Amino acid sequence: MLVFDVGTGSGRCLIFDHEGRELAESHREWTPRTIPQYPGSRDFDTSESWMLLSECVQEALVKAKVDAEDISGITATSMREGFVLYDAEGRELWACPNTDARAGEEGRELIEQGVGEQVFQEGGDWFAIHAMPRLVWIRKKQPEIFKKARHLTMLGDWVVYRLTGAYTTTPSLGSSSGLFSLEGGDWSRKSIEICGLDRDVFPPVVESGTRVGEVTEKAARETGLCAGTPVYTSGGDTQLALLGVGTIEPYQYTIVGGTFWQTTMITPYPLIDPKVRLRTHCHVLPGFCMTEGFGFLHGLAVRWFRDAFCHDEKKEARRRGVSSYAVIEERASAVPPGSNGIIATFSDIMYAREIKHAAPSFLGFDIFTPETSGKKECFRALEENAAYVAYGHALILEELTGRPCDQATFCGGSSRGQLWPQIVADVIGASLRIPEVKEATALGAAMCALAGSGIYGGLEETASSIVRWEREVEPDKDNHRRYQELFKNWQAVYREVLSISDRGLLDYLWKAPGV
């Protein structure tokens, strides 16, 4: 099974066998383009991205030592919230990733009209990064594009369209648009009317694992795949990650650590946070919903730190034949909890009604002891920042459900190392299960294709048959007690640093439309 994964910072292609073993992975990093005349804008370049994804296909086939004819099914997933508009001939008119924030004025206007509360109660998501303000922005600022729009898909669905020519979505990916009814598992007519588009613009909604077409001759020429290969739907990245680690029972805690981090729980009903902190989308399992708090750009923050400051570590990693992160974590593991007083303020605990993140900062250096107040302390502080955010979200989920977090699953690229999982376990005070396959999103997508092709009896059976565990990380009780105080201190410091951006003295790391 071959999986496309359209992420915030990269596009990837992965190949799995029918028992869920990863045979190969290929990726290309990308950075969404900013348009100077539109502050906060981020464009998704569909032409360049498709070219890079096609390169990934060829590289993955070579790495897996398989031919295109060996691929028995294909599917695609993506970051949520980003979407693509097409004209009547199927040409892409406009596309954005989830970090696009140009529609601030439109978001504020909709909130003032009382639309925000209505949409949140029906669709489980605030205006932070979903489609409604962006569509209103297009209608106002680029009316020529809005008039030509005849189809809309989410980014993962765009890959399926490129492969098959079919417009479609799934509840888990479609609900990230903010234009869904969680109860009905379909598009909300009220929300669509507010955007000013016809219902026909929005694609049919089918369940994850549905066969929606085959690779066309054109797509085969572009990618090197075989024409006629079946293509199946999968869904949103986080929900698929939950499937990929076997989160198929309600009230289980799962932390998905990638570019963004999501602390999640699935429920057999839409769990709507009355304080509008967390958000809720449809899960890939029919009848289930997923509630989450997301940590903003944790994965990108450590990548930035690596590339900006860790040139020596990268050289050593090449010499030793290991990951550069492994070398950096080795050095940071000698630093005690609290990073010798250094605090990172890169991402805050989620408040969906008003998502904003302080200017990225490191504070608390001791310039008299550079040997214990430098690079390795900063890296550990970044990892602690992510753990604090995950812990804050777990506390909210416990408040909403009354179910404490004594065990959680930790997956995604951030779970590969040794130090970060231990910090998360210590901060939360819970044991962490680490799956064998870290790329849980892609594995979950492959499970949808496997279930759809009839190899397994359904999504639940597929997950139960395939998920395997690598290890379990136990919390250090002394460290957990220490982190209880450190967490409170970090929260207080973060509020102060955020106030600097609130006063306009420094730019926010990111501020959602409508804030």
MITIVO-707249 format. One record per residue (C-alpha): residue in one letter; y, z, x. Coordinates in steps of 0.2 Angstrom, whole numbers, plus 5000, padded with zeros to 4 digits. Example, Ala and Ser with C-alpha at 12.3 -4.5 7.8 and 13.67 -1.06 7.14 Angstrom:
<nodes>
A497850395062;S499550365068;
</nodes>
This chain:
<nodes>
M500050005000;L501749955007;V503350065002;F505150025004;D506250175005;V508150145004;G509050295011;T510750355014;G510750335033;S509250205035;G508050085027;R506250105030;C504550025027;L502950125027;I501150075025;F499750195018;D497950165016;H497050204999;E496750385005;G498550415008;R498550415027;E500150345035;L499650185045;A501450135051;E503250165048;S504750055053;H506550095050;R508350025053;E509850145053;W511350085043;T513050155039;P513950115022;R515550025025;T517250105020;I518549995012;P520250045019;Q521250015003;Y520050114992;P520050294999;G518250374998;S517450214995;R515650175002;D514949995000;F513149955001;D512949785009;T511449704999;S511349555011;E511249645027;S510149785020;W508849665013;M508849575030;L508549745039;L507149795026;S506349625029;E506349665048;C505549825044;V504149745035;Q503649635050;E503749785062;A502749895050;L501349765048;V501249745067;K501149935070;A499849955057;K498849815064;V498649735047;D499049565039;A500149535024;E498549485015;D497949665017;I499349735006;S498649764989;G500149844981;I502049864984;T503349984978;A505050044982;T506050204981;S507850244986;M509250374987;R509750414969;E511450384960;G511850224970;F511750064959;V511949874959;L512849754947;Y512249574945;D512949424936;A512049314924;E511149224938;G510549374946;R511849374961;E512349544967;L514149574962;W514449754968;A513449894975;C513750074982;P512650214989;N512650394983;T514050444994;D515350334986;A516850434981;R518250314976;A518250354957;G519150524959;E520550484947;E519350414934;G518250564935;R519750684932;E520250584917;L518550584910;I518450774912;E520150804904;Q519450704889;G517950824888;V516650694893;G516050794907;E515250934897;Q514550814884;V513650714898;F513050864907;Q512250944892;E511350774887;G511050704905;G510950864916;D512150804929;W514050824932;F515250674937;A515050714956;I514150554961;H513450474946;A513850304938;M515050334924;P516650364934;R516250224946;L515950104931;V517650154924;W518450124941;I517749944942;R518349914924;K520149964929;K520249904948;Q519049754948;P519049684930;E518449514936;I516849594943;F516649704927;K516749554916;K515449464925;A514149604925;R512649564915;H511349684924;L511349854932;T509949934942;M509850084954;L509550044972;G507650064972;D507549954957;W508649824967;V507149814979;V505949784965;Y507149644958;R507249564975;L505349554976;T504949504958;G506549454949;A506249594936;Y507649714931;T506849884927;T506950064931;T506050224929;P506550394921;S506650484937;L507850354946;G508750294930;S509250474925;S510150494942;S511450374935;G512050514924;L511950394909;F510250454903;S509650564888;L508450694896;E507650734880;G507350544876;G506950494893;D508050334891;W509850274892;S511150364882;R512050254870;K513550374870;S513750374889;I513550184890;E514850154876;I516050264887;C515850154902;G516249994891;L514649904894;D513349834882;R511649914881;D510849744887;V511649764904;F510449914907;P508649884911;P507049934902;V506450104906;V504550114911;E503550254918;S503150274937;G501650174942;T501950024930;R501549854937;V503149754934;G502849594943;E502249504959;V503049454975;T503949284972;E503849134984;K505649164989;A505349354993;A503849305002;R504749185013;E506149315017;T504949465020;G503349385027;L502449465012;C501149375002;A501749284986;G500749364971;T500549534978;P500749664964;V502349764963;Y502349934955;T503750054950;S503950224958;G505550324956;G506950434963;D506650494981;T506650684978;Q505550674963;L504350564973;A504350684987;L503750824975;L502350714969;G501950674988;V501650854991;G500750894975;T502050974965;I501350934948;E501351114941;P502951194934;Y503951324942;Q503451284960;Y504751294974;T504951144985;I506251104998;V506450915003;G507250905020;G507950735024;T509750665026;F510150775011;W509150935007;Q508550974989;T507851144984;T506951104968;M505851164953;I505051064940;T504951124922;P504051054906;Y505851044898;P507551004903;L508251154912;I510151154910;D511151274921;P512451354909;K513551384924;V513551194929;R512951234947;L511251144949;R510850974941;T509250914931;H508450744931;C506850674924;H505250694935;V504050564939;L502750644928;P503050604910;G503750754900;F504350844915;C506050874922;M506650924939;T508151044943;E508851044960;G510251104971;F510650984986;G511251025003;F512450895009;L512050785024;H511050915034;G509950785042;L511450675046;A512350825054;V510950855066;R510850675070;W512750675074;F512550825085;R511150745094;D512050585097;A513750665101;F513250805113;C511350795118;H511350655130;D510350755143;E509050805130;K508850625125;K508550575143;E507250715145;A506350675129;R506150495135;R505450555151;R504250675143;G503850545129;V504350665115;S505650675101;S507450715107;Y507450845093;A505950925100;V506850955116;I508451015108;E507451135097;E506451205112;R508151265119;A508851325103;S507251425100;A507851545113;V509351595103;P509151745091;P509551745073;G511351725070;S511651605085;N512451735095;G513951735083;I514151555081;I514351495062;A514151315056;T515151265040;F514551095037;S513851105019;D514051225005;I512951294991;M513051174976;Y514251194962;A513951034952;R515651044942;E516651044959;I515650984974;K516750994989;H516251035007;A517351105020;A517951015036;P516451025047;S516651165059;F515851285072;L516651455073;G516351615083;F516251555101;D516251685115;I517151595129;F516751735141;T514951695140;P514651505140;E512851525144;T512551605127;S513851525117;G513651335118;K512651185114;K510951265109;E511851405099;C512851265089;F511151175086;R510351325079;A511851365069;L511751195061;E509951235056;E510451405049;N511751325039;A510451215030;A509351365028;Y510751465020;V511051325007;A509251315003;Y509151505000;G510751504989;H509951364978;A508251464977;L509251614971;I510051514957;L508351444952;E507651624952;E509051674941;L508751534929;T506851554927;G506551734932;R505251674945;P505451734963;C505151624978;D503751694987;Q503051534993;A503851354995;T503351185001;F504451115014;C504350925018;G505350785024;G505950735042;S506650915044;S504950995043;R504250905058;G504851025071;Q504451205074;L506051295074;W506851235058;P505351275047;Q505351455054;I507151475051;V506951425033;A505551545031;D506451685039;V508051655029;I507151645012;G505851775016;A504451655009;S502951575017;L503151385019;R501751255017;I502051105028;P501050945022;E500150825034;V501250685029;K503050725031;E503750575023;A503350645006;T504450524997;A503650365003;L501850445000;G502350494983;A502950304980;A501250244987;M500350364975;C501250274961;A500650114967;L498850184969;A498850254952;G499550094944;S498249994952;G496850094945;I496150164961;Y496450334954;G496550394936;G498350444936;L499750524946;E499050694944;E497350644950;T498050544964;A499150684971;S497650804970;S496550684979;I497750644993;V498850794998;R498350875014;W499151025022;E499551035041;R500051225042;E500851375034;V502351455041;E502551645038;P504251735038;D504651865051;K505152015041;D506352085054;N507251915055;H507251905036;R508152075035;R509352015048;Y509751855039;Q510151945023;E511752015031;L512051855040;F511951755024;K513251855016;N514351845031;W514151655031;Q514651635013;A516251735016;V516651635031;Y516251475022;R517451515008;E518851545021;V518551385030;L518551285013;S520251355009;I520951265024;S520351105017;D520951154999;R522751185007;G522651005014;L522751065032;L521050975036;D520050845027;Y518550895017;L516850835024;W516650765007;K517350784990;A516650724974;P517550614961;G518450714948;V518750874959;
</nodes>
